[in-house]
Amino acid sequence: MPRVRSAASALLLFTGVAHLVYYFAGPGAAGGPGMAVFGVIYFALGLALRRPGAWPLWLSVLLPAVGGLGGSGMLRESFDPVLALFVAIDVAAVACCLWLIATRRRA
């Protein structure tokens, strides 16, 4: 498995667990149930990236991009450093997967 794919997988696994921990241990069900749903989705994507194939790459671009856009909208309302970290991880994971897709097409 390429290192970039491993890095994207590790980022998604970490952020999946972190979303769930933040939802259940954060202040007042932080971020609502969407936080927990995205936590489960990100964890599943992190596991899927460990398998070969292109479909996990495409899903790992699409779903974290949606989550990052939603998180950035929440950041505009009120700044939360944990949420900013989640958005940064989304951006990094999407960048890794886009790079893998781009280099795969050219090869």
MODELLER restraints for C-alpha pairs under 7 A, 6 or more apart:
rsr = mdl.restraints
at = mdl.atoms
rsr.add(forms.Gaussian(group=physical.xy_distance, feature=features.Distance(at['CA:4:A'], at['CA:96:A']), mean=6.05, stdev=0.5))
rsr.add(forms.Gaussian(group=physical.xy_distance, feature=features.Distance(at['CA:5:A'], at['CA:49:A']), mean=6.86, stdev=0.5))
rsr.add(forms.Gaussian(group=physical.xy_distance, feature=features.Distance(at['CA:8:A'], at['CA:93:A']), mean=4.94, stdev=0.5))
rsr.add(forms.Gaussian(group=physical.xy_distance, feature=features.Distance(at['CA:8:A'], at['CA:96:A']), mean=5.95, stdev=0.5))
rsr.add(forms.Gaussian(group=physical.xy_distance, feature=features.Distance(at['CA:8:A'], at['CA:97:A']), mean=6.88, stdev=0.5))
rsr.add(forms.Gaussian(group=physical.xy_distance, feature=features.Distance(at['CA:9:A'], at['CA:46:A']), mean=4.26, stdev=0.5))
rsr.add(forms.Gaussian(group=physical.xy_distance, feature=features.Distance(at['CA:9:A'], at['CA:47:A']), mean=6.80, stdev=0.5))
rsr.add(forms.Gaussian(group=physical.xy_distance, feature=features.Distance(at['CA:9:A'], at['CA:49:A']), mean=5.58, stdev=0.5))
rsr.add(forms.Gaussian(group=physical.xy_distance, feature=features.Distance(at['CA:9:A'], at['CA:50:A']), mean=6.73, stdev=0.5))
rsr.add(forms.Gaussian(group=physical.xy_distance, feature=features.Distance(at['CA:10:A'], at['CA:46:A']), mean=6.50, stdev=0.5))
rsr.add(forms.Gaussian(group=physical.xy_distance, feature=features.Distance(at['CA:11:A'], at['CA:89:A']), mean=6.62, stdev=0.5))
rsr.add(forms.Gaussian(group=physical.xy_distance, feature=features.Distance(at['CA:11:A'], at['CA:93:A']), mean=6.41, stdev=0.5))
rsr.add(forms.Gaussian(group=physical.xy_distance, feature=features.Distance(at['CA:12:A'], at['CA:42:A']), mean=5.25, stdev=0.5))
rsr.add(forms.Gaussian(group=physical.xy_distance, feature=features.Distance(at['CA:12:A'], at['CA:43:A']), mean=5.95, stdev=0.5))
rsr.add(forms.Gaussian(group=physical.xy_distance, feature=features.Distance(at['CA:12:A'], at['CA:45:A']), mean=6.71, stdev=0.5))
rsr.add(forms.Gaussian(group=physical.xy_distance, feature=features.Distance(at['CA:12:A'], at['CA:46:A']), mean=4.81, stdev=0.5))
rsr.add(forms.Gaussian(group=physical.xy_distance, feature=features.Distance(at['CA:12:A'], at['CA:93:A']), mean=6.92, stdev=0.5))
rsr.add(forms.Gaussian(group=physical.xy_distance, feature=features.Distance(at['CA:13:A'], at['CA:42:A']), mean=6.43, stdev=0.5))
rsr.add(forms.Gaussian(group=physical.xy_distance, feature=features.Distance(at['CA:13:A'], at['CA:43:A']), mean=4.64, stdev=0.5))
rsr.add(forms.Gaussian(group=physical.xy_distance, feature=features.Distance(at['CA:13:A'], at['CA:46:A']), mean=4.81, stdev=0.5))
rsr.add(forms.Gaussian(group=physical.xy_distance, feature=features.Distance(at['CA:15:A'], at['CA:39:A']), mean=6.87, stdev=0.5))
rsr.add(forms.Gaussian(group=physical.xy_distance, feature=features.Distance(at['CA:15:A'], at['CA:42:A']), mean=6.82, stdev=0.5))
rsr.add(forms.Gaussian(group=physical.xy_distance, feature=features.Distance(at['CA:15:A'], at['CA:86:A']), mean=6.72, stdev=0.5))
rsr.add(forms.Gaussian(group=physical.xy_distance, feature=features.Distance(at['CA:16:A'], at['CA:39:A']), mean=3.93, stdev=0.5))
rsr.add(forms.Gaussian(group=physical.xy_distance, feature=features.Distance(at['CA:16:A'], at['CA:40:A']), mean=5.93, stdev=0.5))
rsr.add(forms.Gaussian(group=physical.xy_distance, feature=features.Distance(at['CA:16:A'], at['CA:42:A']), mean=4.72, stdev=0.5))
rsr.add(forms.Gaussian(group=physical.xy_distance, feature=features.Distance(at['CA:16:A'], at['CA:43:A']), mean=4.46, stdev=0.5))
rsr.add(forms.Gaussian(group=physical.xy_distance, feature=features.Distance(at['CA:17:A'], at['CA:39:A']), mean=6.20, stdev=0.5))
rsr.add(forms.Gaussian(group=physical.xy_distance, feature=features.Distance(at['CA:17:A'], at['CA:43:A']), mean=6.76, stdev=0.5))
rsr.add(forms.Gaussian(group=physical.xy_distance, feature=features.Distance(at['CA:19:A'], at['CA:35:A']), mean=5.91, stdev=0.5))
rsr.add(forms.Gaussian(group=physical.xy_distance, feature=features.Distance(at['CA:19:A'], at['CA:36:A']), mean=6.15, stdev=0.5))
rsr.add(forms.Gaussian(group=physical.xy_distance, feature=features.Distance(at['CA:19:A'], at['CA:39:A']), mean=4.75, stdev=0.5))
rsr.add(forms.Gaussian(group=physical.xy_distance, feature=features.Distance(at['CA:20:A'], at['CA:36:A']), mean=5.13, stdev=0.5))
rsr.add(forms.Gaussian(group=physical.xy_distance, feature=features.Distance(at['CA:20:A'], at['CA:39:A']), mean=5.36, stdev=0.5))
rsr.add(forms.Gaussian(group=physical.xy_distance, feature=features.Distance(at['CA:22:A'], at['CA:30:A']), mean=6.67, stdev=0.5))
rsr.add(forms.Gaussian(group=physical.xy_distance, feature=features.Distance(at['CA:23:A'], at['CA:29:A']), mean=5.22, stdev=0.5))
rsr.add(forms.Gaussian(group=physical.xy_distance, feature=features.Distance(at['CA:23:A'], at['CA:30:A']), mean=5.15, stdev=0.5))
rsr.add(forms.Gaussian(group=physical.xy_distance, feature=features.Distance(at['CA:23:A'], at['CA:31:A']), mean=6.89, stdev=0.5))
rsr.add(forms.Gaussian(group=physical.xy_distance, feature=features.Distance(at['CA:23:A'], at['CA:35:A']), mean=6.12, stdev=0.5))
rsr.add(forms.Gaussian(group=physical.xy_distance, feature=features.Distance(at['CA:23:A'], at['CA:36:A']), mean=6.00, stdev=0.5))
rsr.add(forms.Gaussian(group=physical.xy_distance, feature=features.Distance(at['CA:45:A'], at['CA:56:A']), mean=6.62, stdev=0.5))
rsr.add(forms.Gaussian(group=physical.xy_distance, feature=features.Distance(at['CA:45:A'], at['CA:60:A']), mean=6.33, stdev=0.5))
rsr.add(forms.Gaussian(group=physical.xy_distance, feature=features.Distance(at['CA:48:A'], at['CA:56:A']), mean=5.76, stdev=0.5))
rsr.add(forms.Gaussian(group=physical.xy_distance, feature=features.Distance(at['CA:49:A'], at['CA:56:A']), mean=5.49, stdev=0.5))
rsr.add(forms.Gaussian(group=physical.xy_distance, feature=features.Distance(at['CA:49:A'], at['CA:57:A']), mean=6.85, stdev=0.5))
rsr.add(forms.Gaussian(group=physical.xy_distance, feature=features.Distance(at['CA:57:A'], at['CA:97:A']), mean=5.53, stdev=0.5))
rsr.add(forms.Gaussian(group=physical.xy_distance, feature=features.Distance(at['CA:60:A'], at['CA:94:A']), mean=6.47, stdev=0.5))
rsr.add(forms.Gaussian(group=physical.xy_distance, feature=features.Distance(at['CA:60:A'], at['CA:97:A']), mean=6.61, stdev=0.5))
rsr.add(forms.Gaussian(group=physical.xy_distance, feature=features.Distance(at['CA:61:A'], at['CA:94:A']), mean=4.77, stdev=0.5))
rsr.add(forms.Gaussian(group=physical.xy_distance, feature=features.Distance(at['CA:61:A'], at['CA:97:A']), mean=6.11, stdev=0.5))
rsr.add(forms.Gaussian(group=physical.xy_distance, feature=features.Distance(at['CA:61:A'], at['CA:98:A']), mean=6.66, stdev=0.5))
rsr.add(forms.Gaussian(group=physical.xy_distance, feature=features.Distance(at['CA:64:A'], at['CA:90:A']), mean=5.28, stdev=0.5))
rsr.add(forms.Gaussian(group=physical.xy_distance, feature=features.Distance(at['CA:64:A'], at['CA:94:A']), mean=6.60, stdev=0.5))
rsr.add(forms.Gaussian(group=physical.xy_distance, feature=features.Distance(at['CA:65:A'], at['CA:90:A']), mean=6.68, stdev=0.5))
rsr.add(forms.Gaussian(group=physical.xy_distance, feature=features.Distance(at['CA:65:A'], at['CA:94:A']), mean=6.71, stdev=0.5))
rsr.add(forms.Gaussian(group=physical.xy_distance, feature=features.Distance(at['CA:68:A'], at['CA:87:A']), mean=4.96, stdev=0.5))
rsr.add(forms.Gaussian(group=physical.xy_distance, feature=features.Distance(at['CA:68:A'], at['CA:90:A']), mean=5.72, stdev=0.5))
rsr.add(forms.Gaussian(group=physical.xy_distance, feature=features.Distance(at['CA:71:A'], at['CA:83:A']), mean=6.68, stdev=0.5))
rsr.add(forms.Gaussian(group=physical.xy_distance, feature=features.Distance(at['CA:71:A'], at['CA:87:A']), mean=6.14, stdev=0.5))
rsr.add(forms.Gaussian(group=physical.xy_distance, feature=features.Distance(at['CA:72:A'], at['CA:87:A']), mean=6.77, stdev=0.5))
